[in-house]
Amino acid sequence: MEQGNYWAEGPRRQWIFYAGDNSSLEGLSEKIDPSQVFCPEDAQAVNLGIRRVKGRLYAGNYVGLCRLKGINGRNLTARDGREVILKVRPRFPLSAVDLLNIIREDDEFDRYLAPQTTRIGAADREVEDLIDNELFHFFTDEDPIFIQDEIAQESSIITASVFISLLRSLCSRPLMGRTVSREENLTGKARGRIVFSRNIRHNTLRGRDDRLYCRYLQYTEDILENQILKAALKKAEAFLSQYFFSVSGGGGRLREMAACCKNALSHVSYRKITRFDLSGIKTTGVYVSYKPVISAAKMVLNEITLEANGNTAATSYVIPYAVSMEKLFEMYVRSYLKKAGVYSFDSQEEGLRMARFDEKTAVLRERDKSYANYIGGNIKPDIVIYHSQTGRHAVFDVKYKDPSGARFSRADRLQILAYGLMFDCEHVGNIFPSRGGNICYHSNGINSGEEKARYYHQLELAVDGSRTFRMYSELDKGYIEIMDYLHRLLG
């Protein structure tokens, strides 16, 4: 993957600035005034999370594509009047699509796309709007960006994957339907009301007194909303098959989800969807769950073309989007550890298991307001591994950061200490991304007044798609299998 920052000319009189995530945006001043760039607060996805540190601009934890916005809320233009596009790539050799391809077969893949909340009562909460999805953010209120390179394909792959995942969740419940008026020339029976004018023309004048032309009401799920979903599913499945299945040799989780969706929509008519059809859709009331799925379907229909021979292609019109590398790396680590040998939460096998992705724990036993509750709430560690026989736990928090820069680690320090206390575990730690292979450092004893010893562990996992499940030990100066390392902690 090409590294470094640079400007490139786009196909529609645009300037595109390419940069890596969490890197200095050096070179931006060649075309624009950096002091006019808007920097969002609270890690928002606007401008892909650009932040200002001591007067200098740095990319955030988001990768993706967007129009650069100024402090006045408007789109920035270059000094020569051209539109300015920001494209942020991962600083590692894998793209966001590559990482998505790795985690798509995870048994919890569909849960990764649900809102990540710490509310215990919201463990099974569904996505109600695309903005509730903390992994991907689509700027659906903005005009698409016309761009001709691999960016268009990357965006369409992400959009199609999100759509199929949302549709799979929707298809697990009854589909939307409504009562519609139908007319039919029936033989030997009447249904609803007889339409006399049509009955005379179609039957009486032709001597067909055995027939009656009737108009009646019928409840059906073969409505426009479901037809839009079916048309988008056909495009999304064909597009993903062309990309994922050709490079990986198997359909995995996405193919299973697509097959389930096709079965649920089998009785819905397939037809070509026009822009007029898309403009008249409303999803409110009891069927508000359709809102994010229809939004994703619209993006699929606009971004992907389906040719007569069955091949698909990106249209080059891309909805501006952002992908949280922080969330994606967390899911990558979970998937990696499962492939290394850690069982999933619902496994019946004895040994090391990983707690459910959205499992939460209340901080305080008593939740009534009459009790001291200032620190009340819930916690949701990134990774909890436990041994089904010994009952021992280890808690790891995944950090998409450079571990050498520990200047602002106070919040992370308190977080990991709280996990050790609440899960009564001897071993806690952080997992960071690495460029140079998997590394484990010598565990460090935590200074505590407790009689029970607790230890801090620091791991670095390579973000390269490697199937090598071993780490270099800084203590032993040799290699150790990841499962052997975990068994030493919990066995």
Secondary structure as UniProt FT lines:
FT   STRAND          6..9
FT   TURN            11..12
FT   STRAND          14..20
FT   TURN            21..22
FT   TURN            26..27
FT   HELIX           28..30
FT   HELIX           34..36
FT   TURN            42..43
FT   HELIX           46..49
FT   STRAND          51..53
FT   TURN            54..55
FT   STRAND          56..58
FT   STRAND          62..67
FT   STRAND          69..70
FT   TURN            71..72
FT   TURN            79..80
FT   STRAND          83..89
FT   HELIX           96..103
FT   TURN            104..105
FT   TURN            107..108
FT   HELIX           109..112
FT   HELIX           120..122
FT   TURN            123..124
FT   HELIX           130..132
FT   STRAND          136..138
FT   TURN            140..141
FT   STRAND          145..146
FT   HELIX           150..170
FT   TURN            171..172
FT   STRAND          178..187
FT   STRAND          193..194
FT   HELIX           196..202
FT   HELIX           204..206
FT   TURN            209..210
FT   STRAND          211..220
FT   HELIX           224..240
FT   HELIX           241..245
FT   HELIX           246..248
FT   HELIX           252..264
FT   TURN            265..267
FT   HELIX           275..279
FT   HELIX           285..287
FT   TURN            288..289
FT   HELIX           290..303
FT   STRAND          304..306
FT   TURN            308..309
FT   STRAND          312..314
FT   STRAND          317..318
FT   STRAND          321..324
FT   HELIX           325..340
FT   TURN            345..346
FT   STRAND          352..354
FT   TURN            357..358
FT   STRAND          361..362
FT   TURN            369..370
FT   TURN            374..375
FT   STRAND          378..379
FT   STRAND          383..387
FT   TURN            388..390
FT   STRAND          393..398
FT   TURN            403..404
FT   TURN            407..408
FT   HELIX           410..422
FT   TURN            423..424
FT   STRAND          427..434
FT   STRAND          439..440
FT   STRAND          444..445
FT   STRAND          455..462
FT   STRAND          470..473
FT   TURN            474..477
FT   STRAND          478..481
FT   HELIX           482..490
//
